[in-house]
């Protein structure tokens, strides 16, 4: 459905994007082009995104909730309206705090590993 939606329109709405159910009650939606991907990820409270790194540059916009991010050797609590930049190959992870969290992750290039699932 997403592929046909993307081929037919330059305008999309999260309400029409399929939801992928991940472990721990996490939900992810993805929209992507040739070189850019945006994911809307909804987390229940207290979920931990295991620290990792990847070759993609990432920006994360906090839409809802508060999250403790670890980026390299820094730790910061972010809240709605904050934007986090994660350079390529930088160790990072996040812990959702006391409420539901919605993050908008933007990747360049696209995360082919997400599409393989």
C-alpha positions in Angstrom: 0.0 0.0 0.0 2.8 2.5 0.9 4.6 1.9 -2.3 1.5 2.6 -4.4 0.7 5.7 -2.2 4.2 7.0 -2.6 4.1 6.6 -6.4 0.8 8.3 -6.8 1.2 11.4 -4.5 3.7 13.8 -3.0 1.3 14.4 -0.1 0.8 11.8 2.6 -0.8 11.7 6.1 0.2 9.6 9.0 -3.4 8.4 9.3 -3.0 6.6 6.0 0.5 5.1 6.6 0.5 1.4 7.8 1.6 0.8 11.4 4.3 -1.8 12.0 4.0 -3.4 15.5 7.4 -4.0 17.1 8.4 -5.6 20.4 7.5 -4.0 23.7 4.4 -2.3 22.3 6.3 0.0 20.0 4.6 1.1 16.8 6.4 2.4 13.7 5.3 4.1 10.5 7.6 4.8 7.6 7.6 7.2 4.6 10.6 7.2 2.4 12.0 8.4 -0.9 15.2 7.6 -2.8 17.6 9.0 -0.2 15.5 10.1 2.8 13.3 8.3 5.3 11.0 9.6 8.0 9.6 7.3 10.7 7.0 8.1 13.3 7.6 5.9 16.3 5.2 5.6 19.3 6.6 4.1 22.5 4.8 3.2 25.8 6.3 4.6 29.0 9.6 3.2 30.2 10.7 1.4 27.0 14.4 1.4 26.4 15.8 1.7 22.9 19.0 -0.3 23.2 22.1 1.7 22.5 23.4 1.2 19.0 25.1 3.0 16.1 24.5 3.0 12.3 25.9 4.5 9.2 22.9 6.8 8.7 22.7 10.4 9.7 19.7 10.9 12.0 17.6 13.7 13.3 14.8 13.1 15.8 12.0 15.5 16.6 10.2 14.9 19.9 6.5 15.2 19.1 5.1 14.0 22.5 6.5 12.9 25.9 9.9 13.1 27.5 12.9 10.9 26.7 16.4 10.4 28.1 18.8 10.3 25.2 22.4 9.0 25.3 24.4 10.3 22.4 28.1 9.4 22.5 29.1 10.2 26.1 26.4 12.8 26.7 23.0 12.3 28.3 20.1 14.7 27.9 16.4 14.7 28.7 14.4 16.0 25.7 10.8 17.0 25.4 8.3 18.1 22.8 9.7 20.6 20.3 13.3 19.4 20.8 15.3 18.2 17.9 18.2 15.8 18.4 21.0 15.4 15.8 22.8 12.1 15.7 25.8 12.0 13.3 26.7 8.8 11.4 28.3 6.0 13.4 27.6 7.7 16.7 26.6 5.5 19.7 23.1 6.4 20.9 20.1 5.1 22.7 17.0 6.4 24.6 14.8 5.6 27.6 11.2 6.7 27.5 10.2 8.4 30.7 6.8 8.4 32.5 4.4 8.8 29.6 3.8 7.7 26.0 6.4 9.1 23.6 6.2 9.9 19.9 9.4 10.5 18.1 9.8 11.5 14.4 13.1 10.0 13.1 14.6 11.3 9.9 17.4 9.2 8.3 19.7 9.8 5.3 20.2 7.6 3.5 17.1 5.4 4.0 17.3 2.5 6.5 17.2 -0.4 4.1 17.3 -2.7 7.2 13.9 -1.3 8.2 12.4 -2.2 4.8 13.7 -5.8 5.0 11.2 -6.7 7.8 
